[in-house]
Amino acid sequence: MSVRVENSEIQSQAHRFARALDDAGVGRRASVAVLLPNVPEFVYCLRGATWSGRTFTPVNWHLSADDIAYVVGNCEPSALVIHADFSEQAEALAANVSPNARFAVGGTIPGFRSFDEVATFSGDDLDKPLAGTLMLYTSGTTGKPKGVKTDVPDDGPPPCLASRMGSAMLSAYLPDDTEGIHLVVAPLYHAGPSTYSEGAALLGSDVIIMEQWDPEEFLRIVESERVTSTFMVPTHFVRLLQLPEETRSKYDTRSLKLVTHGAAPVSPDVKRRMIEWLGPVLFEFYGGTEGGGVSIDSHTWLAHPGSVGRPRPGLVIHILDEAGQPLPAGEAGDVYFANDGGRFEYKDDPEKTASAYRGDLYTLGDIGYLDDEGFLYLRDRKADTIITGGVNVYPAQIESVLLEHPSVRDCCVVGLLDEEWGERVLAVIEPHDQNASQDPIREALKALCLKRLGSQQRPREYVFATSLPRTETGKLPHRKVRDVYRARALENHGA
């Protein structure tokens, strides 16, 4: 199911929400937290908060109840907007929020005002608009989620910095004469989907919001609504390419002028097939909530396959070894950035903040290298690197090869502890057909890896799983998978 939000409605509803916050006594620079699925109210709250000088924090509703409670408590909200689907948690989450500043969406929540009351306020332009900011939380794959605090903006006019960056990126790659319809296909609580939907709306686009992802429904909406832009993650690409050719070919996707993607590594084969299908409309970026700004368009990517691009003006990339010394082109190391903006910090976690910095340089925890032309190529997350026989092995490289095989729906590569090698490579395979015989698939994957990978990169073992725990942005929590299979290996060894 999807809903279309007219551009003019976004602005007027945002003004109403800002005035409702004023009426509830929520001050400028106060925190506004929302626990909402993909509904229009998310878009209204984002703009209403960030056009009235407040800090907007979306909460990932896919987190555990404990982590949701932690995020809401940690961001110290003065206002809280919750969907009725989460009403069982609402009372505890709102304990420190004034009843006048609690809003319920999509139904009734005891102790909350209906969001419908926002409609009673004026939708006219705000008398004193003020740029707010976002405080987003990391995914929490290692410990509790962490709020990323950037410098509070000066007392200038809206939109906020993140929204300006989203609209600037879209306007740079959309044709000037494009009449915009932006389609949201991923959860809005993540930075990419919300930043680019708001950026598109600032350029005048209407926004269509998909409540849940469905690959064929995506194609139907693109054709029927003449969608011009969207933000996607690699998992969306894989699911689209897994549709039968006759299904894909019956939809007209020529209205798409820009498909922005990021948030997780993409297999070069998958990306090339998407470009062959949709045309050179893919635009990839690399960065994080903490910062960054590396990007590449389709034409450039085809000339530099596998790269995530070059940095924006004002951002400098440094590749450092373990001692913090610079490495030459072509040699992989820790990816650090020198930013022309302010520093960030993880809220209430000075140790994690300090670990992200070397002097004024900061890292997102990735490993990569620069070529002679300054293009960045990512190897993997540092925390996911497997060291076998003293050699660094990067799971993302192996996974991109395994995903090319038509029998593989998804996969995750991790390291198991090994007395001789330190770690040995394990491939966890989610097959397309759960009823298919595993032995032929295993032998086919061995043959593929023998042809495409070095000896240390080839998995020593293949196991099969019914599903893998990818996040909504396509990230694989390798640590979670690794812990499961290491525990199983210990049990088997003990037996």
MOJOWO-V841208 format. One line per field, one symbol per residue. psi: psi as a letter, one per 30 degrees, with the letter a starting at -180 (. if undefined). Layout:
# MOJOWO-V841208
psi: ???
This chain:
# MOJOWO-V841208
psi: klkkjkeeeeeeeeeeeeeeeeeggjlkglkjkkikailefeeeeeeeefggglkkjkkjfflleeeeeeeeeefikfkkkkkffgfffeeeegegkkffgkkkkgakkkgkkkfffefflkglkkeikkkalkjlklfgfjalkkkjklkkllillllleeeeeeeeeefffkkegkjkjkkkflkffleeeeeeeeeeefggklkkjkelkkeeeeeeeeeefhkfllklleeeeeeeffkkefeeffkjgffkfkjklaflkkkeeeeeeeeeeflhfkjklkalefaahklkleeeeffikflgalllkfkkkkjkaffgkkllkfkkakjlkjkfallllkkgifeeeeffkjbgkllgglkalkafggkkkkelkeffkkjkhgkkkjeeeeeeeeffkffjellkklkkkkeefellkkkjkjlejfflkeeeeeeeeeeeeeeflleffkkflklklflkiklfggkkieeeeeeefeeeeeeeee.
